């Protein structure tokens, strides 16, 4: 087991994120640096379009960084994981997953057996009445 007492919970080292839009490269983040230690409370404040949501999506693992390092407990963030969460400003679905994939993401990422995930998804679909969307 890794000793995490001296590590920051979250660390961004010269993080940059670039997007390509209509043939132009846009720097959404440029050399962002941040350390968050246990017990700290952090607020991100800035004008619309300054990169706050991009930074949060990178920390959540939804967007890979273009350069630099984003670390959670000293381990590179490579994708979504159950050790962190995000409250979305809009609908919180993964557009690349099916309805079943979105419902099963939580239990699956927590290592539940696939048979249990399938049962959970089926039960939820039936309870909520999503049968007609279940194969979407």
N, C-alpha and C positions, 0 to 999 in steps of 0.2 A: 504494500500500500504506500502511496506517495505521501510525503509530509507536506501538507499544504499550508501550514501555519505561517510561513514567511512569504508565501506567494500571494500576489494580488488575485482577487477573484476574477477580475477581468483586466486585461491589458491590451491596449492598442499601441502598436509601434509603427509610426510613419505609414499609417494605413491610407491608401488611396483607392478610389473607385472611379472608373471611367465607363461611360456609356457611349455608344455610337448612335447618333440620331441624324437622320437625313444626310448621311455622308460626313458629318462633323463629329469630332471627338469632344465629349463634354466631361470635365472633371467635376464629379459630384462631391468627392472628398479629396483633399490634398494634404498629405502628411499629418493626419489626425493622430494625436497621442493622448492616451488616457490610462490611468490606473485607478481601479476601484478596489478598495480593501474591505475586509469584513467590518460591518458596522457603519459604513459610509452610506450616505443617501445622496444621489446625484440627480440633478435636473439638467436637461438639455434645452437651452433657450436660444432661439435665433429666428431670423426672418424666414418667411416661406421660401422654399427652394434652396436653403443653405446647406442641406445634407443631413438634417437630423434623422429623418425616416430612413435614409440610405444607411446611415451608421447603425441604426437599430436593426434593420434587416440583416446587415452583415454580422452583428453580434448574435442575432437569433439563428444565424446559419442559413438564411433564405437567399442571400446574395454572397457569392464569393468576392473577396477583396481583389482588386487588380494588382496591388503591390502592398508591401509591408506585411505585418503580422497581426492577427486578431487571436488572442489566447484566452482560454477559460481555464483557470487553475493551472496555467503553464502549458496547456495542451492546445495546439492549433484548432480553431473552429473550422470544421470541414462540412458542416451541414446542420440541420435541425437536430436537437437532442433533448431528452427529457430533463436535463439539468438546468434548463432555462426556458423561459416562456415569453410571450409577447402579447400585449393587448392591442388589437388592431383598431385602426380608425374606421375601418369599414368591415365588410364580411371577412371572417377569418377562415376561409377555405384555401386549400392548396389547389390552384387551377390545373396543375399537372397530374393530380390524382383523381380517380373516379369518386363517386359518392361513397362507395364501400371503402375505398382507400382512405378518404378523409375521416370517416367514422372510425376505422380501425387503426389510424395512425397512433393515437395515444397508447392503447394497450399493446400494440405491436412494438412501439419504441421502448416500452418498459419490459420487453422480453417475454411477454405472455405467449404461451404456446399457440400456434396457428389455429388449432381447433377451437381454443377458447376465444380467440379474436373473431373467428368466423361466427361462433355462437353469439357473441356480444353484438356484432354488427347485425346479424339477422334479427335478434331480439329488438334492437334499437329501431331498425327499419320498420318492423311490425308495429311497435309501440307508437312511433311518430307518424306512421302512415306514408312512408317514402317508397313503397313498393314500385311505383311506376318510374322512379328515378334510380332504382337500385343498380341498374346495369349501365347507367350513364357515366 
